[in-house]
Amino acid sequence: MALLAEVSPLVEQVSIDEAYVDLAAGEHDLSVAGVTALAERIRASIAAATGGVTASVGVGTSKLVAKIGSDLHKPDGLTVAAPGQEQALLHPLPVTRLPGVGPATMERLRRGRVHTIGDLAGVALPELVDWLGQAHGTSLYRLARADDDRPIVGEREAKSVSAEETFDVDLTDRGRLNAELDLLAGRVGGRLRTGGLSARTITIKVRHYDFTTITRSATRAQPTDDPRTVAQLARRLLAEVDTSAGIRLLGVGASTLADFVQDDLFGDEPGDLFSAVAGAGDGAEDGHEATDPRPIVAPEYREPEPERGSGLEPRKGADWRPGQDVWHEQHGAGWVWGSGRGRVTVRFEGPNTPPGPVRDFAADDPELRAADPPDWRIPES
């Protein structure tokens, strides 16, 4: 990152080993030959400074083109997309190269005979909106045309701190899983303290043996940077998840950050420190938020039932499973809190957002559909 800062004053770090660099802000030669030579110098400098670590670089007129270009010729690759040639680069590629196209979206597009980004660019906007909804359909319509005007953000305030671990062998033993959570919580707590931060919301990420991924969150009344508190909350959240079939990945995240710590001096344990949260049940009215001052208690996890068609289609009440990631046309991204009796209750939040509201819908609400898990790749403080 220090080497990139020498290239331009505008660098946006998006992960521990990935960043966007605004070359125009560095007063460089922006011709194809100029940026190609500059990219080669950057790669050579990184290799020299790290003892041989390779870097792949993509150069383009937008974040989308630069990101996809950087992935095309890994490892140690370089892709330069000249202005005006963005669509020529993108259109032959599989549509899964675009952000936001996961397995469920891919299946819906496949049924529409869309396999490449070029195929997607040939689909009219109204048709994409009909398939995928207003927000998702419009976004992919623009991306297929290399229409990406997102700015490079040089400095961003950390919104969360997280750590995760993928296991060589799926884990089922509760003791081992809790021990792994303790280690992850220790890393998260250490990063919070190093950054002078504390957090109110603790989230766990659980990936099952079949790659089904769920998240569970809990929010305290006061922020904390204590690894033990983080671990205890994470353990309570994991206790609500069925791990008998095997866990492939565990993650612990801390969000709703503050720059101070104010623990309750009289609380006996972290469970006493939950803030009031949105509750679920028969009393919640359709489309209205329900509140319950009791601690979060998520419904019992149910093993996923076989899919019927695309995951983007409205599902019947019996098919909604707790922890499943969903999208609602009016309220956006969320996850299933519980379901039954023809109703489904959804909490609208993610691992990188503040605690969100809980709303109740009919199980066959046409505006509610299954969605891909949220992105956990967040800058570490």
Buried (B, 14 or more C-beta within 10 A) or exposed (E): EEBBBEBBEBBBBBEEEBBBBBBEBBEBEBEBEEBBEBBEEBBEBBBEEEEEEEBBBBBBBBBBBBBBBBEBEEEEBBBBBBEEBBBEBBBEBEBBBBBBBBEBBBBBBEEBEBBBBBBBBEBEEEEBBEBBBEBBBBBBBBBBBBEBEEEBEBEEEBBBBBBBBEBEEBBEEEEEBBEBBBBBBBBBBBBBBEBEBBBBBBBBBBBBEEEBBBBBBBBBBBBBBBBEBBBBBBBBBBEBBBBEEBBBBBBBBBBBBBEEBEBEEEBEEBBEBBBEBBBBBEEBEEEEBBEBEEBBBBBEBBEBEEBEEBBBBBBEBEBBBBBBBBBBBEBBBBBBBBBBEEBBBBBBBBBBBEBBBBBBBEBEBEEBBBBBBBEBEBBBB
